[in-house]
């Protein structure tokens, strides 16, 4: 869609959202990419090494035997990369994010880097489908071709991620027919921009999720409806390949819900369900392959199984154990519901998750001012309220809530299986940023942007995110740095 195909107020509004994204969100993203020390974003060290391995043609990770500090041998999933990356990005002790590591030697990373090297254990990150690492890998590859230092190449890799994020975000805002205020707010959140300004693949996953939803905001009579649907389906398939727990968001491909006679509804629904299955199937196959050939437990100091363990005791484990955790859940099937519910209904966890959606920066330890956090929550609410729900969208809203709830449940269950000590009644690992790929789907229940019927004072409310993004452009760098 071009500006020439939009007339009057709609064109002005489109210019506003595109301009706000370019002038408010992207400058902050650039500042974070250039100023935040390498390795100081959530899980960035492992993500950087994953991107670096692609430059050498290591499309997937592999297993190797490593020897831990206690002298015990174990299999680990990882890649082979130049040791300079480890020295350059490990700014804190890997086993405790709140303990500072010895200062990084300023000379580290100032020389050329090799495309291969020693084995680096990455565990879960070694199993990720590589598509969202391609922009960063391209930056690293160009840096290597130009004989740039490791440090300069890493900055270039970050900038390539920023450029990809900007392009995807602009496309999403341009093609959206509804919920543009909501999508802009999600694109401009400090948490999203922090991820986009790093090697963490989650920033691009959020942007692609927003673009997929934007493609599905077309009207039923749109002449390009099929092309937009196909594009959205491909993008969702890529997201699920990278993060299978988000599989329930594929349910948005059932929209708009069919209407008409019983036989007609059945045929339409069957074809949409086939599309959902086709989108989810590659993720299922990739997960099976990665689990069988790449994935390994995450080693930990020896510990006794928690109170939920149904087996014999003593039961000493030396790391995570998804199979044992699954046994814990199956022993009392209601735990599939009670364990995630206990996490979500804990006030501390709920507050931390909400704060994490807006932004807890660096290694999840740099908190934004309470005022800015509150303003962003209000701006998100205003984006929804100011747009208004589309008439007759009750069934659509119910489907979206179901998809979001199922996706969140799978995220929590995956964290329990992969990151939590065996038998613990609590879940380790969930953060608010994991909600960001889910939230865009609620644009599909909003009134079309070009549709009349929303009073002007209410319409103005949805622009609150622009004002808060302008404030964040000043405040967030101060907090982050």
C-alpha positions, 0 to 999 in steps of 0.5 A: 500500500502506498500513501497515494492509495489512501486519501484524506484523514487516513493518509495523514494518520498513516504518515503520523504513525510512520513518522512517529516510528521513525522519529521516536522509536528508531532513534532510541533503538539506535542509541541502545544498539550503539551504547549498551555494552555487548552482552548486556541484553537478555541472553545476548552472549549466547544469541551472538554466538549462535549468529556467529556460527551461521557465518561459518555455515553451522545452520544448526547446533550440535552436541559435544562432551564438556567437562564441568568445574566439578570434573564431571563430563556431560553432553552439551548443545552448542556451536563452535565459534572464536573464543573472542566472543566469549571473552567479549560478551561475558560481562557478568558471571554466567551462573548469576546475573547479579554478580559482576564478572571481572572487567572486560579487557578493553583490548579484547575484540579489537583484533580480527576474528576467526570464523571457527574456534572452540565449542561454546555450550548454548543449550536451548539456544543451540536448538533454535531454528536459525531464520531470525539470526540471519540479519545479525549474521549478515552484519557479522559476515560483512564485518569479517569480509571487511577484516573488521575487529570482533567488537566492530563486527558485533556492533555491525551485527546489531545495526543489521538487526536494527535495520531489519526491525525498522523495515518490518515495523514500517511494513506492518504499520503501512499494511495494517487496516486496523489497530495501528495505534496498538501495533505502534505501541507494541513496536515502540515499547522499551522492552521491544526496542531493547531486544531489537537493538541486540542479538536476541532473536526475540526483537525480530520475532515480535516485529514479525508477529506484528507484521503477520497480524497487520496482514490479517487486518484486511477486510473480507472484500480486499482483492489481495486477501489471499496474498495477505493471508498467505504472507501471514501464514508464512510469517507465523510458521517462521515464528513457530519454528523459532518458538514452538510454544507460541503455536496457539497464535496460529488460531488467528488464521481462522479469522474472520469466522465463517458465516452462512449456511451449515455446509458452507460454514463447515467447508470454510472452517475445514479449509482454515483448520487445514491452514492452521495445521500446515503452519504448525506442522513444520514447528512440530517436526523441527521440535522433534528433530531438535529434541532428538539430535541437539537438545541437552539438559542444562547442567546445575550443581547437584540438588535433591528433587523438589516436593512434587517429585513422585519417584523414590528418594533420595533423588539427586539431579545434576541439571534440568530434566524435561523427561523427569519434569513431565513425569512430575506433571503426569503423576497428577494431571491437574498440575498442568493447570495448577502449576502455571496458575500458581505462578500467574496468581502470585502477586509478585510474579504478575507484577514482574511480568507486567513490568517486563512487558514494558521493559526491564532492561539489560540483564533483567535488572535495570528497572524503568521509573515507575511513572514511565512504566505506568504511562506505558500501561495507560498508553497501551490501554488507550490504544485499545480504548481509543480505537474501539472494538469492532461491532459484532466481534464477540466471537472473535474476541473469545477466539483471541483470548483462547489463543493468547491463554493457550500460548501463555500456558504453553510458554509456562509449561515449556519453562517448567520442563526446560528450566525448572529444577525437577519437582519444584512447585514453582516455575523458573524463568518466565519474563514479561517479554515472552508476552510480546509476540502474543499481544499483537493478535488483539488488533484483530478485534478492533474497529477498522482505522478508516471506519467512522463511528468513534467520537473525536475525543476518544480517537485522540486517546489512542495517540497517547503512545506517541507522547509516551514514546517521546518521553521514553526517547529521553528517559530510557537511555539514561536508565539503560546506561 
